[in-house]
């Protein structure tokens, strides 16, 4: 799962853009990028899933861990642009509303 490098932090925050499949073999990479974005001086963190074609429980866990870490650091965090089956899975598991609603800070 290639990740684009997070955008440079600015007043609007930083975006981590994931691509391809997020599964057991790639979720750690996503988790690392999310953690780095949260640890940066960015004002907020957005995880963009527009180009994600597959997501499993390991990917969901990485997104939820990011949310918990951001909440602990009082940094706004949310997930955006989930499409098709990825969005459907996030809805079916009951986490879409939690992840897609900006919170923190």
N, CA, C and O atoms as CSV, one atom per row, in Angstrom:
chain,resi,resn,atom,element,x,y,z
A,1,UNK,N,N,0.837,-1.169,0.000
A,1,UNK,CA,C,0.000,0.000,0.000
A,1,UNK,C,C,0.882,1.231,0.000
A,1,UNK,O,O,1.398,1.613,1.050
A,2,UNK,N,N,1.066,1.848,-1.123
A,2,UNK,CA,C,1.851,3.077,-1.139
A,2,UNK,C,C,1.109,4.202,-0.432
A,2,UNK,O,O,-0.107,4.344,-0.560
A,3,UNK,N,N,1.840,4.971,0.290
A,3,UNK,CA,C,1.299,6.168,0.918
A,3,UNK,C,C,1.958,7.364,0.282
A,3,UNK,O,O,3.154,7.350,-0.008
A,4,UNK,N,N,1.177,8.396,0.067
A,4,UNK,CA,C,1.837,9.619,-0.357
A,4,UNK,C,C,2.417,10.248,0.890
A,4,UNK,O,O,1.900,10.062,1.992
A,5,UNK,N,N,3.471,10.978,0.715
A,5,UNK,CA,C,4.046,11.665,1.870
A,5,UNK,C,C,3.040,12.665,2.391
A,5,UNK,O,O,2.376,13.348,1.613
A,6,UNK,N,N,2.924,12.754,3.713
A,6,UNK,CA,C,1.992,13.738,4.250
A,6,UNK,C,C,2.343,15.135,3.742
A,6,UNK,O,O,3.512,15.489,3.592
A,7,UNK,N,N,1.300,15.910,3.485
A,7,UNK,CA,C,1.511,17.300,3.104
A,7,UNK,C,C,2.233,17.999,4.239
A,7,UNK,O,O,2.155,17.584,5.396
A,8,UNK,N,N,2.928,19.050,3.898
A,8,UNK,CA,C,3.619,19.807,4.933
A,8,UNK,C,C,2.603,20.454,5.865
A,8,UNK,O,O,1.603,21.008,5.408
A,9,UNK,N,N,2.853,20.386,7.161
A,9,UNK,CA,C,1.924,20.988,8.107
A,9,UNK,C,C,1.761,22.486,7.850
A,9,UNK,O,O,2.721,23.181,7.519
A,10,UNK,N,N,0.551,22.962,8.007
A,10,UNK,CA,C,0.273,24.384,7.909
A,10,UNK,C,C,-0.923,24.688,8.807
A,10,UNK,O,O,-1.302,23.867,9.643
A,11,UNK,N,N,-1.506,25.852,8.636
A,11,UNK,CA,C,-2.622,26.256,9.484
A,11,UNK,C,C,-3.803,25.298,9.361
A,11,UNK,O,O,-4.587,25.147,10.298
A,12,UNK,N,N,-3.924,24.659,8.214
A,12,UNK,CA,C,-5.023,23.732,7.993
A,12,UNK,C,C,-4.705,22.330,8.496
A,12,UNK,O,O,-5.610,21.500,8.585
A,13,UNK,N,N,-3.474,22.044,8.820
A,13,UNK,CA,C,-3.094,20.721,9.289
A,13,UNK,C,C,-2.344,19.943,8.235
A,13,UNK,O,O,-1.798,20.515,7.291
A,14,UNK,N,N,-2.322,18.617,8.403
A,14,UNK,CA,C,-1.604,17.739,7.507
A,14,UNK,C,C,-2.545,16.624,7.058
A,14,UNK,O,O,-3.397,16.170,7.821
A,15,UNK,N,N,-2.377,16.190,5.806
A,15,UNK,CA,C,-3.188,15.101,5.269
A,15,UNK,C,C,-2.298,13.909,4.968
A,15,UNK,O,O,-1.285,14.033,4.280
A,16,UNK,N,N,-2.686,12.753,5.490
A,16,UNK,CA,C,-2.039,11.491,5.158
A,16,UNK,C,C,-2.927,10.833,4.112
A,16,UNK,O,O,-4.076,10.496,4.398
A,17,UNK,N,N,-2.408,10.648,2.903
A,17,UNK,CA,C,-3.191,10.068,1.811
A,17,UNK,C,C,-2.746,8.637,1.557
A,17,UNK,O,O,-1.610,8.392,1.151
A,18,UNK,N,N,-3.647,7.698,1.799
A,18,UNK,CA,C,-3.353,6.283,1.592
A,18,UNK,C,C,-3.849,5.861,0.214
A,18,UNK,O,O,-4.796,6.437,-0.321
A,19,UNK,N,N,-3.190,4.836,-0.357
A,19,UNK,CA,C,-3.581,4.313,-1.668
A,19,UNK,C,C,-3.500,2.797,-1.652
A,19,UNK,O,O,-2.706,2.207,-0.920
A,20,UNK,N,N,-4.336,2.180,-2.474
A,20,UNK,CA,C,-4.271,0.736,-2.651
A,20,UNK,C,C,-4.955,-0.023,-1.532
A,20,UNK,O,O,-6.013,0.379,-1.047
A,21,UNK,N,N,-4.340,-1.127,-1.125
A,21,UNK,CA,C,-4.915,-2.007,-0.119
A,21,UNK,C,C,-4.295,-1.755,1.251
A,21,UNK,O,O,-3.076,-1.653,1.391
A,22,UNK,N,N,-5.159,-1.657,2.253
A,22,UNK,CA,C,-4.697,-1.539,3.633
A,22,UNK,C,C,-5.145,-2.815,4.338
A,22,UNK,O,O,-6.324,-3.007,4.633
A,23,UNK,N,N,-4.175,-3.671,4.595
A,23,UNK,CA,C,-4.462,-4.955,5.220
A,23,UNK,C,C,-3.370,-5.272,6.231
A,23,UNK,O,O,-2.560,-4.411,6.575
A,24,UNK,N,N,-3.354,-6.509,6.702
A,24,UNK,CA,C,-2.394,-6.899,7.737
A,24,UNK,C,C,-0.951,-6.600,7.328
A,24,UNK,O,O,-0.125,-6.264,8.177
A,25,UNK,N,N,-0.646,-6.718,6.053
A,25,UNK,CA,C,0.738,-6.510,5.609
A,25,UNK,C,C,1.095,-5.036,5.399
A,25,UNK,O,O,2.273,-4.708,5.251
A,26,UNK,N,N,0.115,-4.156,5.383
A,26,UNK,CA,C,0.397,-2.740,5.112
A,26,UNK,C,C,-0.103,-1.787,6.193
A,26,UNK,O,O,0.246,-0.607,6.174
A,27,UNK,N,N,-0.900,-2.263,7.119
A,27,UNK,CA,C,-1.503,-1.380,8.124
A,27,UNK,C,C,-0.459,-0.724,9.016
A,27,UNK,O,O,-0.651,0.409,9.458
A,28,UNK,N,N,0.644,-1.418,9.287
A,28,UNK,CA,C,1.694,-0.818,10.123
A,28,UNK,C,C,2.284,0.428,9.472
A,28,UNK,O,O,2.611,1.397,10.158
A,29,UNK,N,N,2.419,0.400,8.159
A,29,UNK,CA,C,2.938,1.569,7.435
A,29,UNK,C,C,1.979,2.755,7.594
A,29,UNK,O,O,2.408,3.881,7.845
A,30,UNK,N,N,0.687,2.488,7.446
A,30,UNK,CA,C,-0.300,3.547,7.635
A,30,UNK,C,C,-0.254,4.055,9.075
A,30,UNK,O,O,-0.277,5.263,9.311
A,31,UNK,N,N,-0.189,3.138,10.031
A,31,UNK,CA,C,-0.133,3.526,11.438
A,31,UNK,C,C,1.065,4.438,11.710
A,31,UNK,O,O,0.944,5.444,12.410
A,32,UNK,N,N,2.215,4.077,11.152
A,32,UNK,CA,C,3.425,4.889,11.328
A,32,UNK,C,C,3.227,6.305,10.774
A,32,UNK,O,O,3.585,7.286,11.425
A,33,UNK,N,N,2.659,6.402,9.582
A,33,UNK,CA,C,2.446,7.723,8.969
A,33,UNK,C,C,1.462,8.564,9.774
A,33,UNK,O,O,1.648,9.771,9.927
A,34,UNK,N,N,0.415,7.923,10.286
A,34,UNK,CA,C,-0.563,8.642,11.104
A,34,UNK,C,C,0.104,9.138,12.385
A,34,UNK,O,O,-0.069,10.294,12.772
A,35,UNK,N,N,0.865,8.266,13.041
A,35,UNK,CA,C,1.549,8.655,14.278
A,35,UNK,C,C,2.519,9.801,14.041
A,35,UNK,O,O,2.612,10.716,14.859
A,36,UNK,N,N,3.241,9.758,12.928
A,36,UNK,CA,C,4.186,10.832,12.612
A,36,UNK,C,C,3.446,12.149,12.375
A,36,UNK,O,O,3.905,13.208,12.806
A,37,UNK,N,N,2.316,12.082,11.699
A,37,UNK,CA,C,1.532,13.293,11.442
A,37,UNK,C,C,1.009,13.879,12.754
A,37,UNK,O,O,1.025,15.095,12.948
A,38,UNK,N,N,0.548,13.014,13.645
A,38,UNK,CA,C,0.036,13.486,14.936
A,38,UNK,C,C,1.162,14.084,15.772
A,38,UNK,O,O,0.960,15.084,16.461
A,39,UNK,N,N,2.336,13.484,15.716
A,39,UNK,CA,C,3.479,13.975,16.492
A,39,UNK,C,C,4.055,15.279,15.925
A,39,UNK,O,O,4.780,15.990,16.622
A,40,UNK,N,N,3.739,15.589,14.681
A,40,UNK,CA,C,4.271,16.804,14.059
A,40,UNK,C,C,3.622,18.041,14.671
A,40,UNK,O,O,2.757,17.940,15.541
A,41,UNK,N,N,4.055,19.203,14.202
A,41,UNK,CA,C,3.472,20.446,14.693
A,41,UNK,C,C,2.225,20.849,13.916
A,41,UNK,O,O,1.782,21.995,14.005
A,42,UNK,N,N,1.658,19.922,13.160
A,42,UNK,CA,C,0.436,20.199,12.408
A,42,UNK,C,C,-0.701,20.543,13.360
A,42,UNK,O,O,-0.792,20.001,14.461
A,43,UNK,N,N,-1.559,21.443,12.924
A,43,UNK,CA,C,-2.687,21.845,13.762
A,43,UNK,C,C,-3.790,20.801,13.781
A,43,UNK,O,O,-4.600,20.775,14.707
A,44,UNK,N,N,-3.834,19.932,12.760
A,44,UNK,CA,C,-4.852,18.884,12.664
A,44,UNK,C,C,-4.333,17.800,11.726
A,44,UNK,O,O,-3.398,18.022,10.957
A,45,UNK,N,N,-4.961,16.610,11.801
A,45,UNK,CA,C,-4.570,15.497,10.934
A,45,UNK,C,C,-5.817,14.955,10.246
A,45,UNK,O,O,-6.835,14.687,10.884
A,46,UNK,N,N,-5.709,14.801,8.923
A,46,UNK,CA,C,-6.768,14.202,8.121
A,46,UNK,C,C,-6.171,12.991,7.421
A,46,UNK,O,O,-5.083,13.072,6.852
A,47,UNK,N,N,-6.884,11.867,7.462
A,47,UNK,CA,C,-6.473,10.675,6.728
A,47,UNK,C,C,-7.420,10.541,5.541
A,47,UNK,O,O,-8.621,10.329,5.712
A,48,UNK,N,N,-6.870,10.665,4.344
A,48,UNK,CA,C,-7.642,10.634,3.103
A,48,UNK,C,C,-7.609,9.228,2.518
A,48,UNK,O,O,-6.541,8.718,2.178
A,49,UNK,N,N,-8.781,8.599,2.402
A,49,UNK,CA,C,-8.883,7.239,1.877
A,49,UNK,C,C,-9.423,7.195,0.453
A,49,UNK,O,O,-9.873,6.139,0.009
A,50,UNK,N,N,-9.391,8.299,-0.268
A,50,UNK,CA,C,-9.980,8.375,-1.604
A,50,UNK,C,C,-9.437,7.304,-2.549
A,50,UNK,O,O,-10.170,6.808,-3.404
A,51,UNK,N,N,-8.169,6.945,-2.405
A,51,UNK,CA,C,-7.562,5.987,-3.327
A,51,UNK,C,C,-7.342,4.614,-2.695
A,51,UNK,O,O,-6.559,3.813,-3.207
A,52,UNK,N,N,-8.025,4.342,-1.591
A,52,UNK,CA,C,-7.926,3.025,-0.957
A,52,UNK,C,C,-8.958,2.104,-1.590
A,52,UNK,O,O,-10.143,2.431,-1.663
A,53,UNK,N,N,-8.489,0.951,-2.044
A,53,UNK,CA,C,-9.367,0.002,-2.741
A,53,UNK,C,C,-9.797,-1.167,-1.870
A,53,UNK,O,O,-10.746,-1.875,-2.208
A,54,UNK,N,N,-9.112,-1.379,-0.756
A,54,UNK,CA,C,-9.432,-2.487,0.138
A,54,UNK,C,C,-8.992,-2.112,1.541
A,54,UNK,O,O,-7.959,-1.470,1.731
A,55,UNK,N,N,-9.786,-2.518,2.521
A,55,UNK,CA,C,-9.484,-2.235,3.919
A,55,UNK,C,C,-9.954,-3.426,4.743
A,55,UNK,O,O,-11.080,-3.894,4.575
A,56,UNK,N,N,-9.092,-3.921,5.637
A,56,UNK,CA,C,-9.517,-5.001,6.527
A,56,UNK,C,C,-9.445,-4.524,7.971
A,56,UNK,O,O,-9.239,-3.339,8.231
A,57,UNK,N,N,-9.615,-5.446,8.903
A,57,UNK,CA,C,-9.661,-5.065,10.317
A,57,UNK,C,C,-8.354,-4.438,10.793
A,57,UNK,O,O,-8.374,-3.584,11.679
A,58,UNK,N,N,-7.233,-4.839,10.232
A,58,UNK,CA,C,-5.954,-4.225,10.611
A,58,UNK,C,C,-5.935,-2.754,10.205
A,58,UNK,O,O,-5.417,-1.914,10.941
A,59,UNK,N,N,-6.490,-2.442,9.049
A,59,UNK,CA,C,-6.570,-1.052,8.603
A,59,UNK,C,C,-7.511,-0.235,9.470
A,59,UNK,O,O,-7.213,0.905,9.825
A,60,UNK,N,N,-8.653,-0.829,9.808
A,60,UNK,CA,C,-9.601,-0.144,10.689
A,60,UNK,C,C,-8.934,0.134,12.029
A,60,UNK,O,O,-9.079,1.221,12.587
A,61,UNK,N,N,-8.211,-0.840,12.538
A,61,UNK,CA,C,-7.517,-0.671,13.815
A,61,UNK,C,C,-6.512,0.477,13.746
A,61,UNK,O,O,-6.411,1.258,14.692
A,62,UNK,N,N,-5.770,0.593,12.648
A,62,UNK,CA,C,-4.805,1.690,12.492
A,62,UNK,C,C,-5.516,3.043,12.514
A,62,UNK,O,O,-5.027,3.992,13.127
A,63,UNK,N,N,-6.662,3.132,11.853
A,63,UNK,CA,C,-7.417,4.382,11.839
A,63,UNK,C,C,-7.940,4.727,13.233
A,63,UNK,O,O,-7.901,5.886,13.647
A,64,UNK,N,N,-8.430,3.713,13.955
A,64,UNK,CA,C,-8.942,3.949,15.308
A,64,UNK,C,C,-7.829,4.296,16.286
A,64,UNK,O,O,-8.016,5.140,17.163
A,65,UNK,N,N,-6.678,3.657,16.147
A,65,UNK,CA,C,-5.536,4.002,17.000
A,65,UNK,C,C,-5.122,5.448,16.769
A,65,UNK,O,O,-4.796,6.171,17.710
A,66,UNK,N,N,-5.138,5.860,15.506
A,66,UNK,CA,C,-4.824,7.252,15.192
A,66,UNK,C,C,-5.781,8.202,15.884
A,66,UNK,O,O,-5.363,9.217,16.441
A,67,UNK,N,N,-7.055,7.877,15.850
A,67,UNK,CA,C,-8.061,8.726,16.501
A,67,UNK,C,C,-7.801,8.817,18.004
A,67,UNK,O,O,-7.852,9.902,18.582
A,68,UNK,N,N,-7.521,7.671,18.637
A,68,UNK,CA,C,-7.263,7.680,20.084
A,68,UNK,C,C,-6.018,8.502,20.417
A,68,UNK,O,O,-6.021,9.280,21.371
A,69,UNK,N,N,-4.959,8.328,19.632
A,69,UNK,CA,C,-3.727,9.074,19.877
A,69,UNK,C,C,-3.959,10.576,19.705
A,69,UNK,O,O,-3.506,11.377,20.523
A,70,UNK,N,N,-4.661,10.950,18.646
A,70,UNK,CA,C,-4.959,12.368,18.416
A,70,UNK,C,C,-5.815,12.929,19.548
A,70,UNK,O,O,-5.577,14.041,20.019
A,71,UNK,N,N,-6.807,12.159,19.981
A,71,UNK,CA,C,-7.643,12.616,21.092
A,71,UNK,C,C,-6.806,12.805,22.351
A,71,UNK,O,O,-6.980,13.787,23.073
A,72,UNK,N,N,-5.893,11.860,22.616
A,72,UNK,CA,C,-5.027,11.976,23.793
A,72,UNK,C,C,-4.175,13.236,23.747
A,72,UNK,O,O,-3.872,13.835,24.779
A,73,UNK,N,N,-3.794,13.628,22.536
A,73,UNK,CA,C,-2.954,14.830,22.377
A,73,UNK,C,C,-3.775,16.075,22.065
A,73,UNK,O,O,-3.229,17.144,21.793
A,74,UNK,N,N,-5.087,15.919,22.109
A,74,UNK,CA,C,-6.016,17.026,21.851
A,74,UNK,C,C,-5.768,17.672,20.480
A,74,UNK,O,O,-5.783,18.894,20.331
A,75,UNK,N,N,-5.541,16.808,19.495
A,75,UNK,CA,C,-5.303,17.285,18.141
A,75,UNK,C,C,-6.470,16.840,17.256
A,75,UNK,O,O,-6.814,15.658,17.249
A,76,UNK,N,N,-7.081,17.759,16.514
A,76,UNK,CA,C,-8.162,17.369,15.613
A,76,UNK,C,C,-7.706,16.309,14.606
A,76,UNK,O,O,-6.606,16.383,14.058
A,77,UNK,N,N,-8.580,15.320,14.377
A,77,UNK,CA,C,-8.269,14.168,13.519
A,77,UNK,C,C,-9.562,13.665,12.921
A,77,UNK,O,O,-10.572,13.549,13.615
A,78,UNK,N,N,-9.534,13.368,11.639
A,78,UNK,CA,C,-10.658,12.650,11.046
A,78,UNK,C,C,-10.249,11.991,9.740
A,78,UNK,O,O,-9.235,12.324,9.127
A,79,UNK,N,N,-11.082,11.045,9.347
A,79,UNK,CA,C,-10.878,10.271,8.126
A,79,UNK,C,C,-11.872,10.784,7.094
A,79,UNK,O,O,-13.019,11.088,7.421
A,80,UNK,N,N,-11.428,10.876,5.856
A,80,UNK,CA,C,-12.287,11.431,4.811
A,80,UNK,C,C,-12.168,10.634,3.517
A,80,UNK,O,O,-11.227,9.863,3.328
A,81,UNK,N,N,-13.133,10.834,2.637
A,81,UNK,CA,C,-13.131,10.339,1.259
A,81,UNK,C,C,-13.107,8.820,1.099
A,81,UNK,O,O,-12.624,8.322,0.082
A,82,UNK,N,N,-13.615,8.079,2.075
A,82,UNK,CA,C,-13.729,6.631,1.881
A,82,UNK,C,C,-14.779,6.385,0.796
A,82,UNK,O,O,-15.847,6.999,0.800
A,83,UNK,N,N,-14.463,5.486,-0.126
A,83,UNK,CA,C,-15.328,5.223,-1.274
A,83,UNK,C,C,-15.758,3.764,-1.316
A,83,UNK,O,O,-15.078,2.896,-0.770
A,84,UNK,N,N,-16.884,3.494,-1.963
A,84,UNK,CA,C,-17.316,2.131,-2.280
A,84,UNK,C,C,-17.310,1.182,-1.100
A,84,UNK,O,O,-17.863,1.472,-0.039
A,85,UNK,N,N,-16.662,0.024,-1.313
A,85,UNK,CA,C,-16.632,-1.034,-0.313
A,85,UNK,C,C,-15.907,-0.596,0.965
A,85,UNK,O,O,-16.245,-1.053,2.056
A,86,UNK,N,N,-14.929,0.273,0.833
A,86,UNK,CA,C,-14.201,0.757,2.012
A,86,UNK,C,C,-15.158,1.536,2.912
A,86,UNK,O,O,-15.203,1.312,4.122
A,87,UNK,N,N,-15.910,2.436,2.325
A,87,UNK,CA,C,-16.883,3.218,3.111
A,87,UNK,C,C,-17.959,2.304,3.679
A,87,UNK,O,O,-18.362,2.457,4.832
A,88,UNK,N,N,-18.423,1.359,2.878
A,88,UNK,CA,C,-19.453,0.434,3.337
A,88,UNK,C,C,-18.963,-0.377,4.545
A,88,UNK,O,O,-19.705,-0.565,5.509
A,89,UNK,N,N,-17.724,-0.850,4.489
A,89,UNK,CA,C,-17.166,-1.602,5.603
A,89,UNK,C,C,-17.071,-0.738,6.859
A,89,UNK,O,O,-17.405,-1.193,7.953
A,90,UNK,N,N,-16.620,0.491,6.705
A,90,UNK,CA,C,-16.520,1.388,7.861
A,90,UNK,C,C,-17.902,1.669,8.458
A,90,UNK,O,O,-18.044,1.799,9.674
A,91,UNK,N,N,-18.904,1.761,7.606
A,91,UNK,CA,C,-20.278,1.954,8.100
A,91,UNK,C,C,-20.795,0.686,8.786
A,91,UNK,O,O,-21.376,0.759,9.869
A,92,UNK,N,N,-20.586,-0.466,8.159
A,92,UNK,CA,C,-21.072,-1.734,8.722
A,92,UNK,C,C,-20.441,-2.042,10.078
A,92,UNK,O,O,-21.091,-2.622,10.948
A,93,UNK,N,N,-19.198,-1.663,10.257
A,93,UNK,CA,C,-18.524,-1.913,11.528
A,93,UNK,C,C,-18.848,-0.845,12.574
A,93,UNK,O,O,-18.445,-0.962,13.731
A,94,UNK,N,N,-19.569,0.184,12.169
A,94,UNK,CA,C,-20.005,1.204,13.111
A,94,UNK,C,C,-18.968,2.254,13.454
A,94,UNK,O,O,-19.142,2.986,14.428
A,95,UNK,N,N,-17.892,2.350,12.683
A,95,UNK,CA,C,-16.844,3.316,13.024
A,95,UNK,C,C,-16.808,4.544,12.105
A,95,UNK,O,O,-16.100,5.506,12.402
A,96,UNK,N,N,-17.550,4.529,11.008
A,96,UNK,CA,C,-17.478,5.636,10.055
A,96,UNK,C,C,-17.839,6.974,10.700
A,96,UNK,O,O,-17.106,7.952,10.550
A,97,UNK,N,N,-18.954,7.024,11.411
A,97,UNK,CA,C,-19.364,8.292,12.020
A,97,UNK,C,C,-18.320,8.779,13.023
A,97,UNK,O,O,-18.046,9.976,13.105
A,98,UNK,N,N,-17.744,7.861,13.778
A,98,UNK,CA,C,-16.719,8.216,14.757
A,98,UNK,C,C,-15.459,8.752,14.078
A,98,UNK,O,O,-14.874,9.735,14.534
A,99,UNK,N,N,-15.047,8.109,12.996
A,99,UNK,CA,C,-13.802,8.506,12.322
A,99,UNK,C,C,-13.977,9.709,11.406
A,99,UNK,O,O,-13.045,10.493,11.227
A,100,UNK,N,N,-15.153,9.860,10.830
A,100,UNK,CA,C,-15.330,10.923,9.828
A,100,UNK,C,C,-15.748,12.264,10.436
A,100,UNK,O,O,-15.773,13.282,9.744
A,101,UNK,N,N,-16.069,12.261,11.703
A,101,UNK,CA,C,-16.467,13.501,12.366
A,101,UNK,C,C,-15.224,14.142,12.979
A,101,UNK,O,O,-14.594,13.558,13.862
A,102,UNK,N,N,-14.871,15.338,12.516
A,102,UNK,CA,C,-13.698,15.983,13.108
A,102,UNK,C,C,-13.904,16.173,14.608
A,102,UNK,O,O,-14.941,16.663,15.055
A,103,UNK,N,N,-12.907,15.779,15.357
A,103,UNK,CA,C,-12.974,15.937,16.814
A,103,UNK,C,C,-11.568,16.138,17.333
A,103,UNK,O,O,-10.584,15.971,16.611
A,104,UNK,N,N,-11.497,16.492,18.568
A,104,UNK,CA,C,-10.202,16.730,19.199
A,104,UNK,C,C,-9.892,18.187,19.269
A,104,UNK,O,O,-10.701,19.032,18.884
A,105,UNK,N,N,-8.735,18.478,19.755
A,105,UNK,CA,C,-8.312,19.862,19.827
A,105,UNK,C,C,-8.753,20.561,21.059
A,105,UNK,O,O,-8.457,21.742,21.238
